[in-house]
Amino acid sequence: MDYSLEAAEAARRAHAWAENVDGLPSASERDVTRARARLWALVAQACTALAAVPSPPPLAVHAVGRALDAARRQERSTERAEWQDQAWTWAEVALACAAARPE
């Protein structure tokens, strides 16, 4: 997996969601859209962290894959909150695993 490309795509999605916030009529729609933008920004950070590591730890690779999958699913699902929570959790785990230095 090319983490630089995944990071760029996640950043593009974060930007696209953020651009849509101002035009939404209701506060709840704006909140959902902001949450999606923040989620994709976090996923972009996780992908960037893995791209910066010459040989990413297997746990980080697994976690970022799960984060990407859940983030994509939340865009298509009626169960957005569940997928969004999973994506957020896995992105945070990926960041932690990428930052951990093996002994």
Backbone as JSON Lines, residues from 0, in Angstrom:
{"i":0,"aa":"M","n":[0.85,-1.17,0.0],"ca":[0.0,0.0,0.0],"c":[0.9,1.25,0.0]}
{"i":1,"aa":"D","n":[0.57,2.19,-0.83],"ca":[1.33,3.44,-0.89],"c":[0.68,4.44,0.07]}
{"i":2,"aa":"Y","n":[1.3,4.59,1.24],"ca":[0.71,5.43,2.28],"c":[0.71,6.91,1.92]}
{"i":3,"aa":"S","n":[1.65,7.32,1.09],"ca":[1.65,8.72,0.64],"c":[0.41,9.02,-0.21]}
{"i":4,"aa":"L","n":[0.09,8.1,-1.11],"ca":[-1.12,8.27,-1.93],"c":[-2.39,8.22,-1.08]}
{"i":5,"aa":"E","n":[-2.41,7.3,-0.13],"ca":[-3.58,7.2,0.77],"c":[-3.71,8.48,1.6]}
{"i":6,"aa":"A","n":[-2.59,9.02,2.06],"ca":[-2.63,10.26,2.85],"c":[-3.16,11.41,2.0]}
{"i":7,"aa":"A","n":[-2.71,11.49,0.76],"ca":[-3.17,12.56,-0.13],"c":[-4.67,12.44,-0.4]}
{"i":8,"aa":"E","n":[-5.14,11.22,-0.61],"ca":[-6.58,11.01,-0.85],"c":[-7.39,11.35,0.4]}
{"i":9,"aa":"A","n":[-6.92,10.93,1.56],"ca":[-7.63,11.24,2.81],"c":[-7.66,12.75,3.05]}
{"i":10,"aa":"A","n":[-6.56,13.42,2.77],"ca":[-6.52,14.88,2.93],"c":[-7.48,15.55,1.95]}
{"i":11,"aa":"R","n":[-7.56,15.04,0.73],"ca":[-8.5,15.59,-0.25],"c":[-9.94,15.43,0.24]}
{"i":12,"aa":"R","n":[-10.24,14.26,0.8],"ca":[-11.59,14.03,1.31],"c":[-11.89,14.94,2.51]}
{"i":13,"aa":"A","n":[-10.91,15.11,3.39],"ca":[-11.1,16.01,4.54],"c":[-11.41,17.42,4.05]}
{"i":14,"aa":"H","n":[-10.66,17.87,3.08],"ca":[-10.87,19.22,2.53],"c":[-12.24,19.34,1.88]}
{"i":15,"aa":"A","n":[-12.63,18.33,1.14],"ca":[-13.93,18.36,0.46],"c":[-15.07,18.43,1.47]}
{"i":16,"aa":"W","n":[-14.99,17.63,2.54],"ca":[-16.04,17.68,3.55],"c":[-16.04,19.04,4.26]}
{"i":17,"aa":"A","n":[-14.86,19.57,4.56],"ca":[-14.78,20.86,5.26],"c":[-15.36,21.99,4.41]}
{"i":18,"aa":"E","n":[-15.14,21.93,3.11],"ca":[-15.68,22.97,2.22],"c":[-17.21,22.98,2.2]}
{"i":19,"aa":"N","n":[-17.83,21.84,2.47],"ca":[-19.28,21.74,2.4],"c":[-20.0,22.27,3.64]}
{"i":20,"aa":"V","n":[-19.29,22.5,4.73],"ca":[-19.93,22.85,6.0],"c":[-20.75,24.13,5.9]}
{"i":21,"aa":"D","n":[-20.18,25.18,5.35],"ca":[-20.84,26.48,5.36],"c":[-22.15,26.52,4.61]}
{"i":22,"aa":"G","n":[-22.31,25.7,3.61],"ca":[-23.53,25.74,2.81],"c":[-24.68,24.91,3.36]}
{"i":23,"aa":"L","n":[-24.48,24.24,4.48],"ca":[-25.52,23.37,5.01],"c":[-26.51,24.15,5.88]}
{"i":24,"aa":"P","n":[-27.8,23.82,5.73],"ca":[-28.83,24.61,6.42],"c":[-28.98,24.33,7.91]}
{"i":25,"aa":"S","n":[-28.75,23.1,8.35],"ca":[-29.02,22.8,9.76],"c":[-27.73,22.55,10.53]}
{"i":26,"aa":"A","n":[-27.81,22.82,11.82],"ca":[-26.65,22.61,12.7],"c":[-26.25,21.14,12.74]}
{"i":27,"aa":"S","n":[-27.23,20.24,12.72],"ca":[-26.89,18.82,12.77],"c":[-26.16,18.37,11.51]}
{"i":28,"aa":"E","n":[-26.58,18.88,10.36],"ca":[-25.87,18.55,9.12],"c":[-24.45,19.1,9.15]}
{"i":29,"aa":"R","n":[-24.28,20.3,9.67],"ca":[-22.94,20.88,9.78],"c":[-22.07,20.07,10.73]}
{"i":30,"aa":"D","n":[-22.66,19.62,11.85],"ca":[-21.9,18.81,12.81],"c":[-21.43,17.5,12.2]}
{"i":31,"aa":"V","n":[-22.32,16.83,11.46],"ca":[-21.96,15.56,10.82],"c":[-20.86,15.79,9.79]}
{"i":32,"aa":"T","n":[-20.98,16.85,9.02],"ca":[-19.99,17.13,7.98],"c":[-18.65,17.51,8.58]}
{"i":33,"aa":"R","n":[-18.66,18.31,9.65],"ca":[-17.41,18.64,10.35],"c":[-16.75,17.38,10.9]}
{"i":34,"aa":"A","n":[-17.55,16.49,11.47],"ca":[-17.01,15.25,12.02],"c":[-16.36,14.41,10.93]}
{"i":35,"aa":"R","n":[-16.97,14.37,9.77],"ca":[-16.37,13.63,8.65],"c":[-15.06,14.27,8.21]}
{"i":36,"aa":"A","n":[-15.02,15.58,8.15],"ca":[-13.78,16.27,7.78],"c":[-12.68,15.97,8.79]}
{"i":37,"aa":"R","n":[-13.0,16.04,10.07],"ca":[-11.99,15.76,11.11],"c":[-11.53,14.31,11.06]}
{"i":38,"aa":"L","n":[-12.46,13.4,10.79],"ca":[-12.1,11.99,10.68],"c":[-11.1,11.78,9.55]}
{"i":39,"aa":"W","n":[-11.42,12.31,8.37],"ca":[-10.51,12.13,7.23],"c":[-9.17,12.81,7.48]}
{"i":40,"aa":"A","n":[-9.17,13.93,8.19],"ca":[-7.9,14.58,8.53],"c":[-7.05,13.67,9.43]}
{"i":41,"aa":"L","n":[-7.7,13.02,10.39],"ca":[-6.97,12.09,11.27],"c":[-6.46,10.89,10.5]}
{"i":42,"aa":"V","n":[-7.25,10.37,9.6],"ca":[-6.81,9.24,8.76],"c":[-5.63,9.68,7.9]}
{"i":43,"aa":"A","n":[-5.66,10.89,7.38],"ca":[-4.53,11.42,6.59],"c":[-3.27,11.49,7.45]}
{"i":44,"aa":"Q","n":[-3.42,11.92,8.69],"ca":[-2.26,11.98,9.59],"c":[-1.69,10.58,9.84]}
{"i":45,"aa":"A","n":[-2.57,9.61,10.03],"ca":[-2.11,8.24,10.26],"c":[-1.37,7.7,9.03]}
{"i":46,"aa":"C","n":[-1.91,7.95,7.85],"ca":[-1.25,7.5,6.62],"c":[0.1,8.2,6.44]}
{"i":47,"aa":"T","n":[0.14,9.48,6.75],"ca":[1.38,10.25,6.65],"c":[2.44,9.69,7.61]}
{"i":48,"aa":"A","n":[2.0,9.35,8.82],"ca":[2.93,8.78,9.8],"c":[3.53,7.47,9.29]}
{"i":49,"aa":"L","n":[2.71,6.64,8.66],"ca":[3.22,5.38,8.13],"c":[4.13,5.62,6.93]}
{"i":50,"aa":"A","n":[3.8,6.6,6.11],"ca":[4.63,6.91,4.95],"c":[6.02,7.39,5.37]}
{"i":51,"aa":"A","n":[6.11,7.98,6.55],"ca":[7.39,8.52,7.03],"c":[8.3,7.45,7.63]}
{"i":52,"aa":"V","n":[7.76,6.27,7.88],"ca":[8.54,5.21,8.5],"c":[9.02,4.26,7.4]}
{"i":53,"aa":"P","n":[10.34,4.03,7.3],"ca":[10.85,3.16,6.24],"c":[10.22,1.77,6.24]}
{"i":54,"aa":"S","n":[10.07,1.19,7.4],"ca":[9.47,-0.13,7.51],"c":[8.42,-0.06,8.63]}
{"i":55,"aa":"P","n":[7.17,0.3,8.25],"ca":[6.14,0.5,9.28],"c":[5.86,-0.78,10.07]}
{"i":56,"aa":"P","n":[5.62,-0.63,11.36],"ca":[5.3,-1.8,12.18],"c":[4.02,-2.48,11.67]}
{"i":57,"aa":"P","n":[3.98,-3.79,11.69],"ca":[2.8,-4.52,11.21],"c":[1.5,-4.09,11.89]}
{"i":58,"aa":"L","n":[1.56,-3.78,13.18],"ca":[0.35,-3.34,13.87],"c":[-0.16,-2.01,13.31]}
{"i":59,"aa":"A","n":[0.75,-1.13,12.95],"ca":[0.37,0.17,12.38],"c":[-0.24,-0.03,10.99]}
{"i":60,"aa":"V","n":[0.35,-0.92,10.21],"ca":[-0.17,-1.22,8.87],"c":[-1.6,-1.76,8.98]}
{"i":61,"aa":"H","n":[-1.8,-2.69,9.9],"ca":[-3.13,-3.25,10.11],"c":[-4.11,-2.17,10.54]}
{"i":62,"aa":"A","n":[-3.71,-1.34,11.49],"ca":[-4.6,-0.32,12.03],"c":[-4.98,0.72,10.98]}
{"i":63,"aa":"V","n":[-4.03,1.14,10.16],"ca":[-4.37,2.15,9.15],"c":[-5.26,1.56,8.08]}
{"i":64,"aa":"G","n":[-5.07,0.3,7.77],"ca":[-5.97,-0.37,6.82],"c":[-7.39,-0.42,7.34]}
{"i":65,"aa":"R","n":[-7.53,-0.72,8.63],"ca":[-8.87,-0.74,9.24],"c":[-9.47,0.66,9.29]}
{"i":66,"aa":"A","n":[-8.65,1.66,9.57],"ca":[-9.14,3.06,9.61],"c":[-9.64,3.49,8.23]}
{"i":67,"aa":"L","n":[-8.88,3.19,7.2],"ca":[-9.29,3.55,5.84],"c":[-10.59,2.84,5.45]}
{"i":68,"aa":"D","n":[-10.67,1.56,5.77],"ca":[-11.88,0.8,5.44],"c":[-13.1,1.37,6.16]}
{"i":69,"aa":"A","n":[-12.98,1.62,7.45],"ca":[-14.12,2.15,8.2],"c":[-14.49,3.56,7.77]}
{"i":70,"aa":"A","n":[-13.5,4.39,7.45],"ca":[-13.79,5.75,7.0],"c":[-14.54,5.73,5.66]}
{"i":71,"aa":"R","n":[-14.14,4.84,4.78],"ca":[-14.84,4.73,3.49],"c":[-16.26,4.21,3.68]}
{"i":72,"aa":"R","n":[-16.41,3.25,4.57],"ca":[-17.74,2.68,4.82],"c":[-18.68,3.7,5.45]}
{"i":73,"aa":"Q","n":[-18.17,4.56,6.32],"ca":[-19.05,5.53,6.96],"c":[-19.6,6.53,5.98]}
{"i":74,"aa":"E","n":[-18.9,6.75,4.88],"ca":[-19.41,7.66,3.85],"c":[-20.6,7.05,3.11]}
{"i":75,"aa":"R","n":[-20.66,5.72,3.06],"ca":[-21.72,5.05,2.3],"c":[-22.84,4.49,3.16]}
{"i":76,"aa":"S","n":[-22.65,4.48,4.46],"ca":[-23.55,3.75,5.34],"c":[-24.59,4.65,6.0]}
{"i":77,"aa":"T","n":[-25.7,4.03,6.36],"ca":[-26.69,4.73,7.18],"c":[-26.29,4.64,8.65]}
{"i":78,"aa":"E","n":[-25.38,3.73,8.97],"ca":[-24.85,3.59,10.33],"c":[-23.55,4.38,10.45]}
{"i":79,"aa":"R","n":[-23.61,5.66,10.14],"ca":[-22.41,6.48,10.09],"c":[-21.67,6.53,11.41]}
{"i":80,"aa":"A","n":[-22.41,6.69,12.5],"ca":[-21.77,6.87,13.8],"c":[-20.91,5.66,14.16]}
{"i":81,"aa":"E","n":[-21.4,4.47,13.92],"ca":[-20.64,3.26,14.24],"c":[-19.35,3.18,13.43]}
{"i":82,"aa":"W","n":[-19.45,3.38,12.12],"ca":[-18.26,3.32,11.27],"c":[-17.31,4.46,11.58]}
{"i":83,"aa":"Q","n":[-17.86,5.63,11.86],"ca":[-17.02,6.78,12.17],"c":[-16.24,6.54,13.46]}
{"i":84,"aa":"D","n":[-16.88,5.98,14.46],"ca":[-16.22,5.67,15.71],"c":[-15.11,4.64,15.5]}
{"i":85,"aa":"Q","n":[-15.41,3.62,14.7],"ca":[-14.39,2.61,14.4],"c":[-13.2,3.23,13.65]}
{"i":86,"aa":"A","n":[-13.49,4.06,12.66],"ca":[-12.42,4.68,11.88],"c":[-11.55,5.57,12.76]}
{"i":87,"aa":"W","n":[-12.2,6.35,13.62],"ca":[-11.47,7.24,14.51],"c":[-10.55,6.43,15.43]}
{"i":88,"aa":"T","n":[-11.1,5.36,16.0],"ca":[-10.32,4.51,16.9],"c":[-9.13,3.91,16.19]}
{"i":89,"aa":"W","n":[-9.36,3.33,15.01],"ca":[-8.26,2.7,14.29],"c":[-7.21,3.7,13.83]}
{"i":90,"aa":"A","n":[-7.63,4.9,13.45],"ca":[-6.66,5.92,13.05],"c":[-5.78,6.32,14.24]}
{"i":91,"aa":"E","n":[-6.38,6.46,15.41],"ca":[-5.6,6.77,16.6],"c":[-4.64,5.63,16.94]}
{"i":92,"aa":"V","n":[-5.1,4.4,16.8],"ca":[-4.23,3.24,17.05],"c":[-3.08,3.23,16.05]}
{"i":93,"aa":"A","n":[-3.36,3.52,14.79],"ca":[-2.3,3.55,13.77],"c":[-1.25,4.6,14.11]}
{"i":94,"aa":"L","n":[-1.69,5.77,14.55],"ca":[-0.74,6.82,14.95],"c":[0.14,6.35,16.1]}
{"i":95,"aa":"A","n":[-0.48,5.72,17.08],"ca":[0.28,5.23,18.24],"c":[1.27,4.14,17.82]}
{"i":96,"aa":"C","n":[0.83,3.23,17.0],"ca":[1.71,2.13,16.55],"c":[2.85,2.64,15.68]}
{"i":97,"aa":"A","n":[2.58,3.63,14.84],"ca":[3.64,4.17,13.99],"c":[4.67,4.92,14.82]}
{"i":98,"aa":"A","n":[4.22,5.54,15.91],"ca":[5.15,6.31,16.75],"c":[5.96,5.42,17.68]}
{"i":99,"aa":"A","n":[5.46,4.22,17.97],"ca":[6.16,3.32,18.88],"c":[7.43,2.81,18.23]}
{"i":100,"aa":"R","n":[8.46,2.79,18.99],"ca":[9.75,2.29,18.5],"c":[9.98,0.88,19.05]}
{"i":101,"aa":"P","n":[10.21,-0.08,18.18],"ca":[10.47,-1.43,18.69],"c":[11.79,-1.46,19.46]}
{"i":102,"aa":"E","n":[11.84,-2.31,20.45],"ca":[13.06,-2.41,21.26],"c":[14.1,-3.28,20.6]}
